[in-house]
Amino acid sequence: MYVMGALLLLLLTVEPDPRPAVEWHHACQRERRLSACPEGLAAYRVYLLRAPGDSTMRFYFAELLWSADRFADAAVEYRRVALDSECRYAKNAAFNAVLAREKLIGKPRSLLRDGKPWPLDVARQDLVDAADFYLSRYPDTDDAPAIAHVAANLYLEVHDEVEVERRALWMLSRGKKAESARALLSIAAEERSRPVERPAAPSVGRPQTIGKPQTIGESQTIGEPQTIGGLEPEDVEMEEEVTEEAP
């Protein structure tokens, strides 16, 4: 008991060292196995448990999670970095959080238009929240209109024309992507004018279909798919040496 207590006290008093995490990260880069680097992930966790305020190291941790296709975990860590406005990677992290959330939403859903908007599911709401956070912090960036468009498309999917129009008008107010914004307004107006749909009576031995699937298909696609340019995360080159900040 006394030995364990002494070891715990020793661990708590030793200065957190980021070098093991960085060294493992670099080793996995050299060995081209960033998608399978459990040693690096473990080293980051150990360090960040002791130094939770080190947003730079947390950003590198999120990058390694992304490389391992752990997008939900990466999104959480990117968001924590983005909340630290003093971190030099805050903007990159806010952008990457949107990309990570976009990886998790799956295929568009086919929903009846029954006169009121459907709620967003959890994954789509998380993406909208990440998009709105980015737009609130960095509204004048070149990426902002595409991010607003991503959120608008999600609301088209659930027949929430008010939210679609709100984002389209925001795009117009910023003077960016005016053609895409007007197209969104046109689609929202067209959707609003469509009649309410009712479920068909169930049949025996035949699949039950409800009219045409309400997907954002060819007629509702505006140019290229709005996946924020199809960009990968904004990787930031890691420093070869890590200087420990004064506590």
C-alpha angles and dihedrals in degrees: 000000000000091000092052091048091051092050091049091050090050092052092050093051098045113095112252110256118208094187099090092056093047092046092051090046091052092045091054089048092053092046091046093234103117088133089063110035107130091157091059093046091050092048091051091050092051092049096044091049086062097036107030093162096062098105094175092060090043089056090054088048090054090050091054091048089052091051088054090053090245092138099161092054091043091052091054093050093044090053092052090053092046090055090061101080090184092063114099090222096051094109093045089049093050090052093046091050088062091050092049092050090048089058090062104052100082125200125342114272126235108228133174118248098231101162100274135063120267117232118255114250119242097266093049093045089052089052092049090049091051091047093048091048091053092047092049092053103033109024096150099054123112090245096055098086093050091049091050088050092053090056092045091054090054090055091048087057092058095040095248099146093169092063091043091054092045092057094042090052089049089055090051092048090056091051093236132121091001093167092053091045092052090048089054090051090050092050091048091052091048092049092049091054094053117104122255113266125225127203114260118243110268115257129207117245096001130091113258110238127181109212118280117345110259096229126145090249135153096313091051101041114108108205114301120005110281099241092136093268093312088272123166117227114298095257113206117206110248118233115250090225126041117210114207112233119229111261 
